[in-house]
Amino acid sequence: MKTTKKALLVTTVSGFVPQFEMNNVRILQRMGYEVHYASNYHTPSYGNDNHRLDGTGIVRHQIDFVRSPFKPVNLTVYRQLRRLMKQEQFQLVHCHTPMGGVMARLAARATHTGPVIYTAHGFHFFKGAKPVNWLLYYPMERFLSRYTDQQICINQEDYLLAKKSFHARYVDYIPGAGIDLSRIPPRNEDAIRQKRAELGLPEGRLILLSSGELIRRKNHETILKALAHLPEIDRIHYVICGHGQLDDHLHQLAERLHIEDHVSFLGYREDMLDILPAADIYVFPSFQEGLPMALLEAMACGLPVICSDIRGSQDLMGPASRETQDLKFCSGGIMVKKADHAEAYAQAIHLLLQKSGSLCELGAGNMERSYRFSSIAVGGRMEEIYERAAPGL
């Protein structure tokens, strides 16, 4: 009787796999694995439900993950993972997210489960990070790399550091989770007008769009402050898609800045690929990213971009053709050197407004650049990595 091959995916919050890792799930299933998923299914994130896992064939396991490494419940998490690994006898473990990666590697070490793959979707220690991040997280990741058969990094900064300083048997750079370009809708002016009307967006305005959780790291606040500096504010309308703990704060800030009539908060959306083409410029002011899928989707939809000059976004936007004290100019838009510099964002928006006739040209450059981050390009490399990690199973 043939034994079923089993692969375990581990993340802290359950929305992670349907949001970012379904390409890898399909690869594993094509390779004959029964895919199991250990996560916390009770933590609101990426849409506050798990219905996107229905019908995928994934076997779910509740683990009481928390994001903080300092919570006593982490002992329970360790025991739960260890018990699960002993019970199911997995032939492959692929872990993601910081605490998912920590706890899964410790449990796999204790139960002799493996090989273990860890994808870092952006280390907490990076150029410009707080010293405490380097003191806490760098030693932990370096130590755990000894229990890692395969380290995957999704941006060049992380990859070069891991290659130089970590102890994993293999260290590879993979350009993100891979975007399925077949899902990107062709540009349709009638559909765009219909979507704008459905969303209640004003006619005759240039639409700026941001998406992401309403948390400090995503830095939506800086764009609201930038709008207050714009003399052309009557020409634009700013749309924010996402929900989170700063929801009330951002609404109140827009009112204090007297720009509430120029901002729409749409909450969490599952139709982003329909909303993106309805925008004219995508704005991504995040303080920290690994390789941001939201930005990549905007580029694939042909939007020019204004974003912060950070790891991950730099990989997507490519090299600058010229720069000033505050801005870097790329083939598909503008990067702002200091993520919290509202005046610099206002300047970048102003410059693109002055060149509104060439926005389509900038967007076309981004669309072309997105091909190198496609699921086809990434999927081939991931299949090679899975086969190398567990050959002949």
C-alpha positions as CSV (number, residue, x, y, z in Angstrom):
1,M,0.0,0.0,0.0
2,K,1.4,3.4,-1.1
3,T,1.9,5.9,1.8
4,T,0.5,9.4,1.2
5,K,3.1,12.1,0.9
6,K,2.3,15.0,3.3
7,A,3.6,18.5,3.3
8,L,3.0,21.0,6.1
9,L,2.6,24.7,5.6
10,V,3.0,26.9,8.7
11,T,2.0,30.6,9.1
12,T,1.0,32.7,12.1
13,V,-2.4,33.8,10.6
14,S,-4.5,31.7,8.4
15,G,-5.2,34.3,5.7
16,F,-1.6,34.2,4.6
17,V,-1.7,31.1,2.4
18,P,-4.9,32.0,0.4
19,Q,-3.5,35.5,0.0
20,F,0.1,34.7,-1.0
21,E,0.9,31.0,-1.2
22,M,-1.8,29.2,-3.4
23,N,0.7,28.9,-6.2
24,N,3.0,26.8,-4.0
25,V,0.0,24.8,-2.7
26,R,-0.9,23.8,-6.3
27,I,2.8,22.9,-7.1
28,L,2.9,20.6,-4.1
29,Q,-0.4,19.0,-5.0
30,R,0.8,18.4,-8.5
31,M,3.8,16.8,-7.1
32,G,1.6,14.3,-5.2
33,Y,1.6,15.8,-1.8
34,E,-1.4,16.1,0.6
35,V,-1.1,19.6,1.8
36,H,-1.7,20.4,5.5
37,Y,-1.9,23.9,6.9
38,A,-1.1,24.8,10.5
39,S,-2.1,28.3,11.5
40,N,-4.3,30.3,13.9
41,Y,-7.8,30.3,12.2
42,H,-9.3,32.6,14.9
43,T,-7.1,35.7,14.3
44,P,-8.7,38.3,12.1
45,S,-6.4,39.0,9.2
46,Y,-6.4,39.3,5.4
47,G,-10.2,39.5,5.3
48,N,-11.2,38.1,8.7
49,D,-12.4,34.8,7.4
50,N,-11.1,31.5,6.0
51,H,-13.6,30.8,3.2
52,R,-10.9,31.1,0.5
53,L,-9.5,27.8,1.8
54,D,-12.7,26.0,1.1
55,G,-12.5,23.6,-1.8
56,T,-8.6,23.8,-2.0
57,G,-8.0,20.3,-0.6
58,I,-5.9,21.7,2.2
59,V,-6.2,19.9,5.6
60,R,-6.4,22.6,8.3
61,H,-4.9,22.4,11.8
62,Q,-5.6,25.0,14.5
63,I,-2.4,26.2,16.3
64,D,-2.8,29.1,18.8
65,F,-0.1,31.3,17.3
66,V,0.5,34.9,18.5
67,R,2.8,37.4,16.8
68,S,4.8,38.3,19.8
69,P,7.8,36.1,20.7
70,F,7.4,37.0,24.4
71,K,3.9,35.5,25.1
72,P,3.7,32.5,27.4
73,V,1.3,30.9,25.0
74,N,4.2,30.2,22.7
75,L,5.0,27.1,24.9
76,T,1.5,25.8,24.0
77,V,2.2,26.6,20.3
78,Y,5.4,24.6,20.4
79,R,3.7,21.6,22.0
80,Q,0.8,21.7,19.5
81,L,3.2,21.7,16.6
82,R,5.3,19.0,18.0
83,R,2.3,16.8,18.6
84,L,1.0,17.5,15.1
85,M,4.3,16.6,13.5
86,K,4.6,13.3,15.5
87,Q,1.0,12.4,14.5
88,E,1.1,13.2,10.8
89,Q,4.7,12.3,9.9
90,F,5.2,15.0,7.3
91,Q,7.8,14.5,4.6
92,L,8.2,18.3,4.0
93,V,7.7,21.4,6.1
94,H,7.5,24.9,4.6
95,C,7.1,27.7,7.1
96,H,6.4,31.4,6.7
97,T,6.0,34.5,8.8
98,P,8.4,35.2,11.7
99,M,6.7,33.3,14.5
100,G,5.5,30.6,12.2
101,G,9.1,30.1,11.1
102,V,10.5,30.1,14.7
103,M,8.1,27.7,16.2
104,A,7.9,25.3,13.2
105,R,11.7,25.0,13.0
106,L,12.0,24.3,16.7
107,A,9.3,21.7,16.6
108,A,10.7,20.1,13.5
109,R,14.1,19.8,15.1
110,A,12.6,18.1,18.2
111,T,10.6,15.6,16.2
112,H,13.2,15.0,13.5
113,T,10.7,16.2,10.8
114,G,12.0,17.6,7.6
115,P,13.4,18.8,5.3
116,V,12.4,22.3,6.5
117,I,12.0,25.2,4.1
118,Y,11.7,28.8,5.5
119,T,10.6,31.7,3.3
120,A,11.4,35.0,4.9
121,H,8.9,37.5,3.5
122,G,11.0,40.4,4.8
123,F,13.4,40.1,7.8
124,H,12.6,42.4,10.7
125,F,16.3,43.5,10.6
126,F,17.1,45.5,7.4
127,K,18.9,48.7,6.4
128,G,17.4,51.5,8.4
129,A,15.6,49.2,11.0
130,K,15.7,50.1,14.7
131,P,18.8,48.7,16.5
132,V,16.4,46.7,18.8
133,N,15.3,44.7,15.7
134,W,18.9,43.7,15.0
135,L,19.5,42.9,18.7
136,L,16.4,40.7,19.0
137,Y,15.7,39.2,15.6
138,Y,19.0,38.9,13.8
139,P,20.6,36.5,16.4
140,M,17.4,34.4,16.5
141,E,17.3,34.0,12.7
142,R,21.0,33.3,12.5
143,F,20.7,30.6,15.2
144,L,17.6,29.0,13.6
145,S,19.2,28.9,10.2
146,R,21.1,25.9,11.5
147,Y,17.8,24.1,11.6
148,T,16.8,25.2,8.1
149,D,17.5,23.0,5.1
150,Q,16.4,25.6,2.6
151,Q,16.3,29.4,3.2
152,I,14.3,31.4,0.6
153,C,14.5,35.2,0.4
154,I,12.2,37.3,-1.7
155,N,14.3,40.5,-2.1
156,Q,17.9,41.0,-2.8
157,E,18.8,42.8,0.4
158,D,17.6,39.8,2.6
159,Y,19.2,37.3,0.2
160,L,22.7,38.8,0.3
161,L,22.6,39.0,4.1
162,A,21.4,35.4,4.4
163,K,23.9,34.1,1.9
164,K,26.7,35.7,3.7
165,S,25.8,35.2,7.4
166,F,23.3,32.3,7.8
167,H,23.9,28.5,8.0
168,A,21.1,27.0,6.0
169,R,22.2,24.2,3.6
170,Y,20.7,26.2,0.6
171,V,20.0,29.9,0.3
172,D,18.0,31.0,-2.7
173,Y,16.5,34.2,-4.0
174,I,13.0,33.8,-5.4
175,P,11.2,37.0,-6.8
176,G,8.2,36.8,-4.5
177,A,5.2,34.5,-4.4
178,G,4.6,35.0,-8.1
179,I,1.7,36.9,-9.5
180,D,-0.8,35.1,-11.8
181,L,-0.9,37.5,-14.7
182,S,-3.8,35.6,-16.3
183,R,-6.0,37.2,-13.5
184,I,-5.1,40.7,-14.5
185,P,-8.1,42.1,-16.5
186,P,-7.5,43.9,-19.8
187,R,-8.1,47.6,-19.7
188,N,-11.7,48.4,-20.5
189,E,-12.8,52.0,-20.3
190,D,-16.5,51.1,-19.9
191,A,-15.7,48.7,-17.0
192,I,-13.6,51.5,-15.4
193,R,-16.4,54.0,-15.6
194,Q,-18.8,51.5,-14.2
195,K,-16.5,50.7,-11.3
196,R,-15.9,54.3,-10.5
197,A,-19.6,54.9,-10.4
198,E,-20.2,51.8,-8.2
199,L,-17.6,53.1,-5.7
200,G,-19.1,56.6,-5.7
201,L,-15.9,58.2,-7.0
202,P,-16.2,61.8,-8.3
203,E,-16.1,62.3,-12.0
204,G,-13.3,64.3,-13.6
205,R,-10.8,63.7,-10.8
206,L,-7.4,61.8,-11.0
207,I,-7.8,58.9,-8.6
208,L,-4.9,58.0,-6.3
209,L,-5.2,54.6,-4.7
210,S,-3.6,52.9,-1.7
211,S,-4.3,49.4,-0.3
212,G,-3.2,47.5,2.8
213,E,-4.0,47.0,6.4
214,L,-4.7,50.2,8.3
215,I,-1.7,49.9,10.6
216,R,1.3,52.1,11.2
217,R,3.7,50.1,9.0
218,K,1.5,50.8,5.9
219,N,1.9,54.5,6.6
220,H,-1.4,55.8,5.1
221,E,-1.2,58.8,7.5
222,T,1.7,60.3,5.6
223,I,-0.3,60.4,2.3
224,L,-3.2,62.1,4.1
225,K,-0.8,64.8,5.3
226,A,0.7,65.1,1.9
227,L,-2.7,65.8,0.4
228,A,-3.1,68.7,2.8
229,H,0.0,70.3,1.2
230,L,-1.3,70.0,-2.4
231,P,-2.5,73.1,-4.1
232,E,-4.1,70.9,-6.7
233,I,-6.2,68.9,-4.2
234,D,-9.4,69.8,-6.1
235,R,-8.1,67.8,-9.1
236,I,-7.7,64.5,-7.2
237,H,-9.4,62.0,-5.0
238,Y,-7.7,59.6,-2.8
239,V,-9.0,56.0,-2.2
240,I,-7.8,53.7,0.6
241,C,-8.7,50.0,0.6
242,G,-8.1,48.1,3.8
243,H,-9.2,47.7,7.4
244,G,-7.3,47.7,10.7
245,Q,-6.7,49.2,14.1
246,L,-6.0,52.8,12.7
247,D,-9.4,53.0,10.9
248,D,-10.9,55.6,13.3
249,H,-7.6,57.5,13.6
250,L,-7.3,57.9,9.8
251,H,-10.9,59.1,9.4
252,Q,-10.4,61.6,12.2
253,L,-7.1,62.8,10.7
254,A,-8.7,63.4,7.3
255,E,-11.4,65.5,9.1
256,R,-8.7,67.5,11.1
257,L,-6.9,68.2,7.8
258,H,-10.1,69.3,6.1
259,I,-9.6,66.8,3.3
260,E,-12.4,64.4,4.1
261,D,-14.3,65.3,0.9
262,H,-11.2,64.2,-1.1
263,V,-10.8,60.8,0.6
264,S,-12.8,57.5,0.3
265,F,-12.2,54.7,2.8
266,L,-13.5,51.5,1.1
267,G,-12.6,49.0,3.8
268,Y,-11.3,45.5,3.1
269,R,-12.0,44.5,-0.5
270,E,-11.8,41.2,-2.4
271,D,-12.2,42.9,-5.8
272,M,-8.9,44.8,-5.9
273,L,-8.1,43.6,-9.4
274,D,-11.2,45.4,-10.5
275,I,-10.6,48.5,-8.5
276,L,-6.9,48.9,-9.5
277,P,-7.7,49.7,-13.2
278,A,-10.1,52.4,-12.0
279,A,-7.3,54.4,-10.5
280,D,-4.8,56.6,-12.2
281,I,-1.8,56.4,-9.8
282,Y,-1.0,53.8,-7.1
283,V,0.6,55.2,-3.9
284,F,2.5,52.8,-1.6
285,P,4.1,54.6,1.3
286,S,4.9,51.6,3.5
287,F,7.8,51.7,6.0
288,Q,8.8,48.1,5.6
289,E,8.0,45.3,3.1
290,G,9.5,42.0,1.9
291,L,8.3,42.0,-1.7
292,P,4.9,43.7,-1.7
293,M,2.2,41.9,-3.7
294,A,-0.1,44.8,-3.6
295,L,2.4,47.0,-5.3
296,L,3.2,44.3,-7.9
297,E,-0.6,43.9,-8.7
298,A,-0.8,47.6,-9.3
299,M,2.2,47.5,-11.6
300,A,0.7,44.5,-13.5
301,C,-2.5,46.5,-14.0
302,G,-0.5,49.2,-15.7
303,L,-0.5,51.9,-13.0
304,P,2.3,54.4,-12.4
305,V,3.5,54.3,-8.9
306,I,4.6,56.6,-6.1
307,C,6.2,54.5,-3.3
308,S,8.7,54.7,-0.5
309,D,12.3,53.9,-1.3
310,I,12.5,50.7,0.7
311,R,13.7,47.1,0.4
312,G,11.2,45.1,-1.7
313,S,9.7,48.1,-3.5
314,Q,13.2,48.8,-4.8
315,D,13.3,45.3,-6.3
316,L,10.0,45.9,-8.1
317,M,10.6,49.4,-9.3
318,G,14.1,48.8,-10.5
319,P,17.1,51.3,-10.7
320,A,16.5,55.0,-10.7
321,S,17.3,57.0,-13.8
322,R,17.9,60.2,-11.8
323,E,17.3,61.5,-8.3
324,T,17.0,64.6,-6.3
325,Q,17.5,65.2,-2.6
326,D,14.1,63.7,-1.7
327,L,13.0,61.6,-4.8
328,K,14.2,58.8,-7.1
329,F,12.8,58.7,-10.6
330,C,12.2,55.2,-12.1
331,S,10.8,54.0,-15.4
332,G,7.4,53.4,-13.8
333,G,7.1,56.2,-11.3
334,I,8.8,57.9,-8.3
335,M,10.3,56.6,-5.0
336,V,10.3,58.8,-2.0
337,K,13.6,58.5,0.0
338,K,12.0,59.1,3.5
339,A,8.8,57.2,4.0
340,D,7.4,59.7,6.5
341,H,8.2,62.8,4.5
342,A,4.8,64.2,3.7
343,E,6.1,67.2,1.7
344,A,8.2,64.9,-0.5
345,Y,5.1,62.8,-1.3
346,A,3.2,65.9,-2.1
347,Q,6.0,66.9,-4.5
348,A,5.9,63.5,-6.1
349,I,2.1,63.7,-6.6
350,H,2.5,67.2,-8.0
351,L,5.1,66.1,-10.5
352,L,2.9,63.2,-11.8
353,L,-0.1,65.5,-12.0
354,Q,2.0,67.8,-14.2
355,K,2.7,64.9,-16.4
356,S,-0.8,63.4,-16.5
357,G,-0.5,62.9,-20.2
358,S,2.3,60.4,-19.8
359,L,0.8,58.4,-17.0
360,C,-0.1,55.6,-19.4
361,E,3.5,55.4,-20.6
362,L,4.8,55.0,-17.0
363,G,2.1,52.4,-16.3
364,A,3.1,50.4,-19.5
365,G,6.7,50.2,-18.2
366,N,5.4,48.8,-14.9
367,M,3.3,46.3,-16.6
368,E,6.2,45.0,-18.6
369,R,8.4,44.9,-15.5
370,S,5.9,42.8,-13.7
371,Y,6.5,39.8,-16.0
372,R,9.7,38.9,-14.3
373,F,7.7,38.4,-11.0
374,S,5.0,36.2,-12.6
375,S,3.8,32.9,-11.2
376,I,5.3,31.2,-14.2
377,A,8.8,32.5,-13.5
378,V,8.5,31.8,-9.8
379,G,6.7,28.5,-10.1
380,G,9.5,26.8,-12.0
381,R,12.1,27.7,-9.4
382,M,9.8,26.6,-6.5
383,E,9.2,23.2,-8.1
384,E,13.0,22.8,-8.4
385,I,13.5,23.7,-4.8
386,Y,10.8,21.3,-3.5
387,E,12.3,18.5,-5.6
388,R,15.8,19.2,-4.4
389,A,14.6,19.4,-0.7
390,A,12.8,16.0,-0.8
391,P,14.0,14.1,-3.9
392,G,12.4,10.9,-5.0
393,L,9.5,11.0,-2.6
